[in-house]
Amino acid sequence: MCGAKIGGPDLSTLKPGETAIQGQVTKDGEPISGYVRLLDSTGEFTAEVPTSATGQFRFYAAEGSWTLRALVPGAQADRAVVVVESGGVTDVAIAV
């Protein structure tokens, strides 16, 4: 799952047919390191990943509705709700 950047994925390495949620976390328009949590449709914690040095993250997720919560030191947590289709990639930008 991890690419060349320590602490996060290389977003160019997704294989055809994989279902994923990926994106970048920014603060004041600049990429920022932190964590992103994946919550299922009922709000239950499912997974957490660190972002890369450039704020990138990726989750491999099943089809359905998911909530992403960005956690960055010194910033208010922000949420994004996404709907994932099987075999597709859902790109998300989260600003904190």
C-alpha positions as CSV (number, residue, x, y, z in Angstrom):
1,M,0.0,0.0,0.0
2,C,2.8,2.4,0.7
3,G,4.7,3.9,-2.2
4,A,8.0,5.8,-2.3
5,K,6.9,8.5,0.1
6,I,7.2,7.4,3.8
7,G,4.0,7.8,5.7
8,G,1.6,7.7,2.8
9,P,0.8,6.2,-0.6
10,D,2.2,6.8,-4.0
11,L,-1.2,7.7,-5.6
12,S,0.0,6.7,-9.1
13,T,0.3,3.0,-8.2
14,L,-3.4,2.0,-8.1
15,K,-4.0,-1.2,-10.0
16,P,-6.8,-1.5,-12.5
17,G,-10.1,-2.7,-10.9
18,E,-9.1,-1.8,-7.4
19,T,-11.7,0.2,-5.3
20,A,-10.1,3.1,-3.4
21,I,-10.7,6.4,-1.7
22,Q,-7.6,8.6,-2.1
23,G,-6.8,12.3,-1.9
24,Q,-4.9,15.1,-0.2
25,V,-5.2,17.0,3.0
26,T,-4.3,20.7,2.9
27,K,-4.2,23.7,5.3
28,D,-4.4,27.2,3.9
29,G,-3.9,25.7,0.4
30,E,-0.7,23.9,1.3
31,P,-0.3,20.1,1.7
32,I,0.0,19.1,5.4
33,S,0.9,15.9,7.2
34,G,-1.5,14.3,9.6
35,Y,-3.9,11.3,9.8
36,V,-7.1,10.5,8.0
37,R,-9.7,8.2,9.6
38,L,-12.2,6.2,7.6
39,L,-15.7,5.8,9.2
40,D,-18.4,3.5,7.9
41,S,-22.0,4.6,7.0
42,T,-23.0,4.3,10.7
43,G,-20.0,6.5,11.9
44,E,-18.0,3.5,13.3
45,F,-14.2,3.7,13.1
46,T,-12.9,1.4,10.3
47,A,-9.3,2.5,9.7
48,E,-6.7,5.2,10.0
49,V,-3.7,6.1,7.9
50,P,-1.0,8.7,8.1
51,T,-0.7,11.1,5.2
52,S,2.5,11.4,3.2
53,A,4.7,14.5,3.6
54,T,2.6,15.9,0.7
55,G,-0.7,15.3,2.5
56,Q,-1.7,12.2,0.4
57,F,-3.7,9.3,1.7
58,R,-5.4,6.2,0.3
59,F,-7.9,3.6,1.6
60,Y,-9.0,0.4,-0.1
61,A,-12.7,0.3,0.6
62,A,-15.8,-1.6,-0.3
63,E,-18.6,0.0,-2.3
64,G,-20.9,2.3,-0.3
65,S,-21.0,5.5,1.7
66,W,-18.0,6.5,3.8
67,T,-16.9,9.4,6.0
68,L,-13.3,10.6,6.0
69,R,-12.0,12.7,9.0
70,A,-8.8,14.5,8.7
71,L,-6.8,14.9,11.9
72,V,-4.0,17.5,11.8
73,P,-2.1,18.9,14.8
74,G,-3.1,22.6,15.4
75,A,-6.1,22.4,13.0
76,Q,-9.8,21.7,13.5
77,A,-10.8,18.2,12.2
78,D,-12.7,18.3,9.0
79,R,-15.0,15.6,7.5
80,A,-15.9,14.6,3.9
81,V,-18.6,12.1,3.0
82,V,-18.1,10.1,-0.1
83,V,-19.9,7.4,-2.0
84,V,-17.6,4.7,-3.5
85,E,-18.4,2.6,-6.5
86,S,-16.9,-0.9,-7.0
87,G,-13.8,-0.9,-9.1
88,G,-13.5,2.9,-9.1
89,V,-11.3,5.5,-7.5
90,T,-12.9,8.3,-5.5
91,D,-10.7,11.3,-5.2
92,V,-11.2,13.6,-2.2
93,A,-9.6,16.9,-1.2
94,I,-9.9,17.8,2.5
95,A,-9.0,21.3,3.7
96,V,-8.5,21.8,7.4
